[in-house]
């Protein structure tokens, strides 16, 4: 069985072809980094326009790489939410059009479910239950995965998601966009403890996250040291050296990772889970991977994280989730619409 999957929830236009729910025949992602980099973040209107330009060639390339024709496709799975509504509409509208014309079944997939099941791509189905940390520009959530289709949200961000905080701090430091990889790279040359930043644990909200205060702590430090121009909202030229950038990046990243790791491992222990999976763009972070694995091994907990192409938004994970919904008999009709905010 061949399934075509389409993902367009934010700023990546992606398509993939999945065989029998396990084998990835193709996974194509068109990035919009160049479009948004000069703005320091994703501009929704520009993202939608870029999706319109990319959706047809991306799907064509996915089919060509998989060496299948659309006639061979049994069903189409598409992300309908959550995400930027304009971006989602491009993928949903395209999927509805091609399934209607070609009389193919349509399957609606929640973007977050794709992340929860992304480890299946390379590791197979983990033993249930397991804990998943979904950490990206839009989400910082901890889920208890009891089975495919059976998820319990344990914690979420009450303000900025971790990826959003990375982007904003990178901009404060003059590192550029996207912030996550640039902070990670700079942190490698930073000195541990050179700057002290708080660990926001939210003791009254056990598994929830808050990174807005941490972001503000970085800004406060920069202003105190006269390294930040409040008018231009950029670092002061000539004052913020590369070493200072690296030191702040290192200690900011350490603070974020400490909280993410501590809360995720605590959830695994409380719910008796022997496996943790990490997903989302921030799952690419080298320190998060290293610390999660190191500290989990001390508790005899296994950690699974996808390779980097399957951490970022991609259609392969949507295909995995769509396959399981398809074999359960779930179908969407032509009333399917994009939904910016939708719970899993």
C-alpha positions as a Markdown table, in Angstrom:
| # | Residue | x | y | z |
|---|---|---|---|---|
| 1 | Unk | 0.0 | 0.0 | 0.0 |
| 2 | Unk | 1.3 | 3.4 | -1.0 |
| 3 | Unk | 0.3 | 6.5 | 0.9 |
| 4 | Unk | 1.1 | 10.1 | -0.1 |
| 5 | Unk | 1.5 | 12.5 | 2.9 |
| 6 | Unk | 1.5 | 16.3 | 2.8 |
| 7 | Unk | 2.7 | 18.7 | 5.5 |
| 8 | Unk | 2.4 | 22.5 | 5.4 |
| 9 | Unk | 1.7 | 23.6 | 8.9 |
| 10 | Unk | 4.4 | 26.3 | 9.2 |
| 11 | Unk | 7.3 | 27.2 | 6.9 |
| 12 | Unk | 8.3 | 23.8 | 5.4 |
| 13 | Unk | 6.4 | 22.5 | 2.4 |
| 14 | Unk | 6.8 | 18.7 | 2.6 |
| 15 | Unk | 5.6 | 15.6 | 0.9 |
| 16 | Unk | 6.4 | 11.9 | 1.4 |
| 17 | Unk | 5.4 | 8.5 | 0.1 |
| 18 | Unk | 5.1 | 5.7 | 2.6 |
| 19 | Unk | 4.8 | 2.0 | 1.8 |
| 20 | Unk | 2.8 | -0.2 | 4.2 |
| 21 | Unk | 3.1 | 2.3 | 7.0 |
| 22 | Unk | 6.8 | 1.4 | 7.7 |
| 23 | Unk | 9.0 | 2.1 | 4.7 |
| 24 | Unk | 9.8 | 5.7 | 3.7 |
| 25 | Unk | 10.1 | 5.7 | -0.1 |
| 26 | Unk | 10.6 | 9.5 | -0.3 |
| 27 | Unk | 10.6 | 12.5 | 2.0 |
| 28 | Unk | 10.9 | 15.9 | 0.4 |
| 29 | Unk | 11.1 | 19.2 | 2.3 |
| 30 | Unk | 11.3 | 22.7 | 0.8 |
| 31 | Unk | 12.6 | 25.1 | 3.4 |
| 32 | Unk | 11.6 | 28.8 | 3.6 |
| 33 | Unk | 14.6 | 29.9 | 5.7 |
| 34 | Unk | 15.8 | 32.3 | 3.1 |
| 35 | Unk | 12.4 | 33.9 | 2.9 |
| 36 | Unk | 12.1 | 34.6 | 6.6 |
| 37 | Unk | 15.7 | 35.0 | 7.8 |
| 38 | Unk | 15.8 | 38.8 | 7.3 |
| 39 | Unk | 12.7 | 39.2 | 9.5 |
| 40 | Unk | 14.1 | 37.0 | 12.3 |
| 41 | Unk | 11.0 | 34.8 | 12.3 |
| 42 | Unk | 8.3 | 33.3 | 10.2 |
| 43 | Unk | 6.0 | 35.8 | 8.5 |
| 44 | Unk | 2.7 | 34.0 | 8.0 |
| 45 | Unk | 1.6 | 35.8 | 4.7 |
| 46 | Unk | 5.0 | 35.1 | 3.1 |
| 47 | Unk | 4.9 | 31.5 | 4.3 |
| 48 | Unk | 1.5 | 30.9 | 2.6 |
| 49 | Unk | 2.8 | 32.3 | -0.6 |
| 50 | Unk | 5.9 | 30.2 | -0.5 |
| 51 | Unk | 3.7 | 27.1 | 0.0 |
| 52 | Unk | 1.7 | 27.9 | -3.0 |
| 53 | Unk | 4.8 | 28.1 | -5.1 |
| 54 | Unk | 6.3 | 24.9 | -3.7 |
| 55 | Unk | 3.4 | 22.4 | -3.2 |
| 56 | Unk | 3.2 | 21.0 | -6.7 |
| 57 | Unk | 6.9 | 20.6 | -7.4 |
| 58 | Unk | 7.4 | 19.1 | -3.9 |
| 59 | Unk | 4.7 | 16.5 | -4.4 |
| 60 | Unk | 5.9 | 15.7 | -7.9 |
| 61 | Unk | 9.4 | 15.2 | -6.6 |
| 62 | Unk | 8.2 | 12.9 | -3.8 |
| 63 | Unk | 6.3 | 10.7 | -6.3 |
| 64 | Unk | 9.3 | 10.7 | -8.7 |
| 65 | Unk | 11.8 | 9.8 | -6.0 |
| 66 | Unk | 9.5 | 7.0 | -4.7 |
| 67 | Unk | 9.2 | 5.7 | -8.3 |
| 68 | Unk | 5.4 | 5.6 | -8.1 |
| 69 | Unk | 2.6 | 7.4 | -10.0 |
| 70 | Unk | -0.4 | 9.0 | -8.4 |
| 71 | Unk | -2.5 | 6.2 | -9.8 |
| 72 | Unk | -0.5 | 3.8 | -7.5 |
| 73 | Unk | -1.4 | 5.9 | -4.4 |
| 74 | Unk | -4.1 | 4.3 | -2.2 |
| 75 | Unk | -4.7 | 7.3 | 0.1 |
| 76 | Unk | -3.6 | 10.9 | 0.9 |
| 77 | Unk | -2.8 | 12.0 | 4.4 |
| 78 | Unk | -2.6 | 15.8 | 5.1 |
| 79 | Unk | -1.9 | 17.9 | 8.2 |
| 80 | Unk | -5.0 | 20.0 | 9.0 |
| 81 | Unk | -3.7 | 21.6 | 12.3 |
| 82 | Unk | -2.4 | 23.0 | 14.5 |
| 83 | Unk | -0.3 | 25.6 | 12.8 |
| 84 | Unk | -0.5 | 28.8 | 10.7 |
| 85 | Unk | -3.9 | 28.7 | 9.1 |
| 86 | Unk | -2.8 | 30.2 | 5.8 |
| 87 | Unk | 0.0 | 27.6 | 5.5 |
| 88 | Unk | -2.3 | 24.8 | 6.5 |
| 89 | Unk | -4.9 | 25.9 | 3.9 |
| 90 | Unk | -2.5 | 25.4 | 1.1 |
| 91 | Unk | -1.8 | 21.7 | 2.0 |
| 92 | Unk | -5.4 | 20.9 | 2.9 |
| 93 | Unk | -6.8 | 22.5 | -0.3 |
| 94 | Unk | -4.3 | 20.7 | -2.5 |
| 95 | Unk | -4.9 | 17.4 | -0.8 |
| 96 | Unk | -8.7 | 17.8 | -1.1 |
| 97 | Unk | -8.4 | 18.7 | -4.8 |
| 98 | Unk | -6.3 | 15.8 | -5.8 |
| 99 | Unk | -8.3 | 13.3 | -3.8 |
| 100 | Unk | -11.6 | 14.6 | -5.2 |
| 101 | Unk | -10.5 | 14.5 | -8.8 |
| 102 | Unk | -8.8 | 11.1 | -8.5 |
| 103 | Unk | -11.4 | 9.6 | -6.2 |
| 104 | Unk | -8.9 | 8.7 | -3.5 |
| 105 | Unk | -9.5 | 8.5 | 0.2 |
| 106 | Unk | -8.4 | 11.5 | 2.3 |
| 107 | Unk | -7.1 | 11.2 | 5.9 |
| 108 | Unk | -6.7 | 14.2 | 8.2 |
| 109 | Unk | -3.7 | 14.2 | 10.6 |
| 110 | Unk | -3.0 | 16.3 | 13.6 |
| 111 | Unk | 0.6 | 17.7 | 13.2 |
| 112 | Unk | 1.4 | 16.9 | 16.9 |
| 113 | Unk | 0.5 | 13.2 | 16.3 |
| 114 | Unk | 3.0 | 13.1 | 13.5 |
| 115 | Unk | 5.7 | 14.2 | 16.0 |
| 116 | Unk | 4.6 | 11.7 | 18.6 |
| 117 | Unk | 5.0 | 8.9 | 16.2 |
| 118 | Unk | 8.1 | 10.1 | 14.3 |
| 119 | Unk | 10.4 | 7.7 | 16.2 |
| 120 | Unk | 8.6 | 4.8 | 14.5 |
| 121 | Unk | 10.2 | 5.9 | 11.2 |
| 122 | Unk | 13.6 | 4.6 | 12.3 |
| 123 | Unk | 13.0 | 2.5 | 15.5 |
| 124 | Unk | 9.7 | 0.8 | 14.9 |
| 125 | Unk | 6.8 | 1.0 | 17.4 |
| 126 | Unk | 8.1 | 1.5 | 20.9 |
| 127 | Unk | 6.8 | -0.5 | 23.9 |
| 128 | Unk | 3.7 | 1.3 | 25.4 |
| 129 | Unk | 3.4 | 3.4 | 27.4 |
| 130 | Unk | 6.2 | 5.9 | 26.6 |
| 131 | Unk | 6.8 | 9.6 | 27.2 |
| 132 | Unk | 7.3 | 12.0 | 24.3 |
| 133 | Unk | 8.7 | 15.5 | 24.5 |
| 134 | Unk | 7.5 | 17.6 | 21.6 |
| 135 | Unk | 9.7 | 20.7 | 21.5 |
| 136 | Unk | 9.8 | 23.1 | 18.7 |
| 137 | Unk | 9.1 | 26.8 | 17.7 |
| 138 | Unk | 5.5 | 26.4 | 18.5 |
| 139 | Unk | 5.3 | 23.6 | 21.1 |
| 140 | Unk | 6.9 | 22.5 | 24.3 |
| 141 | Unk | 4.7 | 19.6 | 25.4 |
| 142 | Unk | 5.1 | 16.4 | 27.3 |
| 143 | Unk | 2.8 | 13.5 | 26.4 |
| 144 | Unk | 2.1 | 10.1 | 27.8 |
| 145 | Unk | 1.6 | 7.8 | 24.8 |
| 146 | Unk | -0.5 | 4.9 | 25.9 |
| 147 | Unk | -1.0 | 3.5 | 22.4 |
| 148 | Unk | -1.3 | 4.7 | 18.8 |
| 149 | Unk | -4.2 | 7.2 | 19.0 |
| 150 | Unk | -4.3 | 7.2 | 22.8 |
| 151 | Unk | -2.4 | 10.3 | 24.1 |
| 152 | Unk | -2.5 | 12.2 | 27.4 |
| 153 | Unk | -1.1 | 15.7 | 27.6 |
| 154 | Unk | 0.9 | 16.0 | 30.8 |
| 155 | Unk | 2.4 | 19.5 | 30.3 |
| 156 | Unk | 2.7 | 22.4 | 27.9 |
| 157 | Unk | 4.2 | 25.8 | 27.6 |
| 158 | Unk | 2.3 | 28.6 | 29.3 |
| 159 | Unk | 4.0 | 31.3 | 27.2 |
| 160 | Unk | 7.0 | 31.0 | 24.8 |
| 161 | Unk | 7.9 | 27.6 | 23.4 |
| 162 | Unk | 11.5 | 26.6 | 23.7 |
| 163 | Unk | 12.2 | 27.1 | 19.9 |
| 164 | Unk | 10.6 | 30.5 | 20.0 |
| 165 | Unk | 12.8 | 31.5 | 22.9 |
| 166 | Unk | 15.9 | 30.2 | 21.0 |
| 167 | Unk | 14.9 | 32.4 | 18.0 |
| 168 | Unk | 14.4 | 35.5 | 20.1 |
| 169 | Unk | 17.6 | 35.2 | 22.1 |
| 170 | Unk | 19.6 | 34.5 | 18.9 |
| 171 | Unk | 18.2 | 37.8 | 17.5 |
| 172 | Unk | 19.2 | 39.7 | 20.7 |
| 173 | Unk | 22.7 | 38.3 | 20.3 |
| 174 | Unk | 22.9 | 39.2 | 16.6 |
| 175 | Unk | 23.3 | 35.6 | 15.6 |
| 176 | Unk | 20.6 | 35.4 | 13.0 |
| 177 | Unk | 17.8 | 33.1 | 12.1 |
| 178 | Unk | 16.8 | 30.3 | 12.7 |
| 179 | Unk | 18.0 | 30.7 | 16.2 |
| 180 | Unk | 18.1 | 27.0 | 17.4 |
| 181 | Unk | 21.1 | 25.8 | 15.3 |
| 182 | Unk | 22.9 | 29.1 | 15.7 |
| 183 | Unk | 22.6 | 29.1 | 19.5 |
| 184 | Unk | 23.7 | 25.4 | 19.5 |
| 185 | Unk | 26.8 | 26.2 | 17.4 |
| 186 | Unk | 27.8 | 29.3 | 19.5 |
| 187 | Unk | 27.2 | 27.4 | 22.8 |
| 188 | Unk | 29.9 | 24.9 | 21.8 |
| 189 | Unk | 32.5 | 27.7 | 22.5 |
| 190 | Unk | 30.8 | 29.1 | 25.5 |
| 191 | Unk | 32.1 | 28.9 | 29.1 |
| 192 | Unk | 29.9 | 27.1 | 31.6 |
| 193 | Unk | 28.8 | 29.4 | 34.4 |
| 194 | Unk | 30.1 | 32.5 | 32.7 |
| 195 | Unk | 26.6 | 34.0 | 33.1 |
| 196 | Unk | 24.0 | 32.8 | 35.5 |
| 197 | Unk | 20.4 | 32.4 | 34.2 |
| 198 | Unk | 17.4 | 31.0 | 36.2 |
| 199 | Unk | 15.8 | 27.6 | 35.6 |
| 200 | Unk | 12.0 | 28.2 | 35.3 |
| 201 | Unk | 10.5 | 25.1 | 36.9 |
| 202 | Unk | 6.9 | 26.2 | 37.6 |
| 203 | Unk | 6.6 | 24.0 | 40.7 |
| 204 | Unk | 2.8 | 24.6 | 40.8 |
| 205 | Unk | 2.5 | 23.2 | 37.2 |
| 206 | Unk | 4.4 | 20.1 | 37.4 |
| 207 | Unk | 5.1 | 19.3 | 33.8 |
| 208 | Unk | 4.5 | 22.7 | 32.2 |
| 209 | Unk | 7.1 | 25.0 | 30.8 |
| 210 | Unk | 7.7 | 28.8 | 30.8 |
| 211 | Unk | 10.6 | 30.3 | 28.9 |
| 212 | Unk | 9.4 | 33.9 | 28.6 |
| 213 | Unk | 11.1 | 34.9 | 31.9 |
| 214 | Unk | 14.3 | 33.2 | 30.9 |
| 215 | Unk | 14.3 | 35.2 | 27.6 |
| 216 | Unk | 13.7 | 38.3 | 29.6 |
| 217 | Unk | 16.7 | 37.4 | 31.9 |
| 218 | Unk | 18.9 | 37.4 | 28.9 |
| 219 | Unk | 17.6 | 40.7 | 27.7 |
| 220 | Unk | 18.1 | 42.2 | 31.2 |
| 221 | Unk | 21.7 | 41.0 | 31.4 |
| 222 | Unk | 22.5 | 42.5 | 28.0 |
| 223 | Unk | 21.0 | 45.9 | 29.0 |
| 224 | Unk | 22.8 | 45.9 | 32.3 |
| 225 | Unk | 26.1 | 45.3 | 30.5 |
| 226 | Unk | 25.2 | 48.0 | 27.9 |
| 227 | Unk | 25.4 | 45.4 | 25.2 |
| 228 | Unk | 21.9 | 46.0 | 23.7 |
| 229 | Unk | 20.3 | 48.9 | 21.9 |
| 230 | Unk | 16.7 | 49.2 | 22.9 |
| 231 | Unk | 15.9 | 51.5 | 20.0 |
| 232 | Unk | 17.2 | 49.2 | 17.2 |
| 233 | Unk | 16.5 | 46.0 | 19.3 |
| 234 | Unk | 19.9 | 44.7 | 18.3 |
| 235 | Unk | 23.2 | 44.2 | 20.1 |
| 236 | Unk | 25.5 | 47.2 | 20.3 |
| 237 | Unk | 28.2 | 47.0 | 17.5 |
| 238 | Unk | 31.7 | 46.6 | 18.8 |
| 239 | Unk | 30.7 | 45.8 | 22.4 |
| 240 | Unk | 29.2 | 42.3 | 22.1 |
| 241 | Unk | 32.2 | 40.1 | 21.3 |
| 242 | Unk | 32.0 | 36.7 | 19.9 |
| 243 | Unk | 33.1 | 35.2 | 23.2 |
| 244 | Unk | 30.3 | 37.1 | 25.0 |
| 245 | Unk | 27.8 | 35.7 | 22.4 |
| 246 | Unk | 29.1 | 32.2 | 23.0 |
| 247 | Unk | 29.0 | 32.5 | 26.8 |
| 248 | Unk | 25.4 | 33.8 | 26.8 |
| 249 | Unk | 24.3 | 31.2 | 24.2 |
| 250 | Unk | 25.9 | 28.4 | 26.3 |
| 251 | Unk | 24.3 | 29.3 | 29.6 |
| 252 | Unk | 20.9 | 30.2 | 28.1 |
| 253 | Unk | 20.9 | 26.8 | 26.3 |
| 254 | Unk | 21.9 | 25.0 | 29.5 |
| 255 | Unk | 19.0 | 26.6 | 31.4 |
| 256 | Unk | 16.5 | 25.5 | 28.7 |
| 257 | Unk | 17.9 | 22.0 | 28.4 |
| 258 | Unk | 18.0 | 21.4 | 32.2 |
| 259 | Unk | 14.3 | 22.1 | 32.5 |
| 260 | Unk | 13.3 | 20.1 | 29.5 |
| 261 | Unk | 15.3 | 17.1 | 30.6 |
| 262 | Unk | 14.4 | 17.2 | 34.3 |
| 263 | Unk | 10.6 | 17.4 | 33.6 |
| 264 | Unk | 10.6 | 14.8 | 30.9 |
| 265 | Unk | 12.5 | 12.2 | 32.9 |
| 266 | Unk | 10.4 | 12.9 | 36.0 |
| 267 | Unk | 7.3 | 12.2 | 33.9 |
| 268 | Unk | 8.8 | 8.9 | 32.7 |
| 269 | Unk | 9.5 | 7.8 | 36.2 |
| 270 | Unk | 6.1 | 8.8 | 37.6 |
| 271 | Unk | 4.2 | 7.0 | 34.8 |
| 272 | Unk | 6.5 | 3.9 | 34.8 |
| 273 | Unk | 7.7 | 4.4 | 31.2 |
| 274 | Unk | 10.9 | 2.7 | 30.1 |
| 275 | Unk | 11.2 | 4.8 | 26.9 |
| 276 | Unk | 11.4 | 8.5 | 26.1 |
| 277 | Unk | 11.1 | 9.9 | 22.6 |
| 278 | Unk | 12.0 | 13.4 | 21.6 |
| 279 | Unk | 10.5 | 15.2 | 18.6 |
| 280 | Unk | 10.3 | 18.6 | 17.0 |
| 281 | Unk | 12.9 | 21.0 | 15.7 |
| 282 | Unk | 14.5 | 21.6 | 19.0 |
| 283 | Unk | 15.1 | 17.8 | 19.2 |
| 284 | Unk | 18.0 | 18.6 | 16.9 |
| 285 | Unk | 19.8 | 20.4 | 19.7 |
| 286 | Unk | 23.0 | 18.5 | 20.5 |
| 287 | Unk | 23.0 | 19.3 | 24.2 |
| 288 | Unk | 19.4 | 18.2 | 24.6 |
| 289 | Unk | 20.1 | 14.9 | 23.0 |
| 290 | Unk | 23.3 | 14.3 | 25.0 |
| 291 | Unk | 21.8 | 15.3 | 28.4 |
| 292 | Unk | 18.5 | 13.4 | 27.9 |
| 293 | Unk | 20.4 | 10.3 | 27.0 |
| 294 | Unk | 23.0 | 10.6 | 29.8 |
| 295 | Unk | 20.6 | 11.3 | 32.6 |
| 296 | Unk | 17.9 | 8.8 | 31.3 |
| 297 | Unk | 20.5 | 6.0 | 31.3 |
| 298 | Unk | 21.1 | 6.6 | 35.0 |
| 299 | Unk | 17.4 | 5.7 | 35.5 |
| 300 | Unk | 17.5 | 2.8 | 33.0 |
| 301 | Unk | 15.3 | 4.7 | 30.6 |
| 302 | Unk | 15.8 | 4.4 | 26.9 |
| 303 | Unk | 15.8 | 7.5 | 24.7 |
| 304 | Unk | 14.9 | 7.5 | 21.1 |
| 305 | Unk | 15.2 | 10.6 | 18.9 |
| 306 | Unk | 14.8 | 10.7 | 15.1 |
| 307 | Unk | 17.6 | 11.7 | 12.8 |
| 308 | Unk | 17.7 | 15.4 | 12.1 |
| 309 | Unk | 15.5 | 15.4 | 8.9 |
| 310 | Unk | 12.7 | 13.7 | 10.9 |
| 311 | Unk | 12.9 | 16.1 | 13.9 |
| 312 | Unk | 12.0 | 19.1 | 11.8 |
| 313 | Unk | 8.5 | 19.3 | 10.2 |
| 314 | Unk | 8.3 | 16.7 | 7.5 |
| 315 | Unk | 5.7 | 14.6 | 5.7 |
| 316 | Unk | 7.1 | 11.2 | 6.6 |
| 317 | Unk | 5.8 | 11.5 | 10.1 |
| 318 | Unk | 2.4 | 12.6 | 8.8 |
| 319 | Unk | 2.4 | 9.5 | 6.6 |
| 320 | Unk | 3.1 | 7.3 | 9.6 |
| 321 | Unk | 0.3 | 8.8 | 11.6 |
| 322 | Unk | -2.0 | 8.9 | 8.5 |
| 323 | Unk | -1.4 | 5.2 | 7.8 |
| 324 | Unk | -2.6 | 4.1 | 11.3 |
| 325 | Unk | -5.7 | 6.3 | 11.0 |
| 326 | Unk | -6.4 | 4.9 | 7.5 |
| 327 | Unk | -6.2 | 1.3 | 8.5 |
| 328 | Unk | -8.6 | 2.1 | 11.4 |
| 329 | Unk | -11.1 | 3.3 | 8.8 |
| 330 | Unk | -10.9 | 7.0 | 9.4 |
| 331 | Unk | -11.7 | 9.2 | 6.4 |
| 332 | Unk | -12.1 | 13.0 | 5.9 |
| 333 | Unk | -14.5 | 14.5 | 3.4 |
| 334 | Unk | -14.5 | 17.7 | 1.4 |
| 335 | Unk | -15.6 | 19.7 | 4.5 |
| 336 | Unk | -12.2 | 19.3 | 6.0 |
| 337 | Unk | -10.7 | 22.7 | 6.9 |
| 338 | Unk | -7.5 | 24.0 | 8.3 |
| 339 | Unk | -7.6 | 24.6 | 12.1 |
| 340 | Unk | -4.9 | 26.9 | 13.6 |
| 341 | Unk | -5.4 | 25.6 | 17.2 |
| 342 | Unk | -6.6 | 22.1 | 17.8 |
| 343 | Unk | -6.0 | 19.7 | 20.6 |
| 344 | Unk | -4.6 | 16.2 | 20.1 |
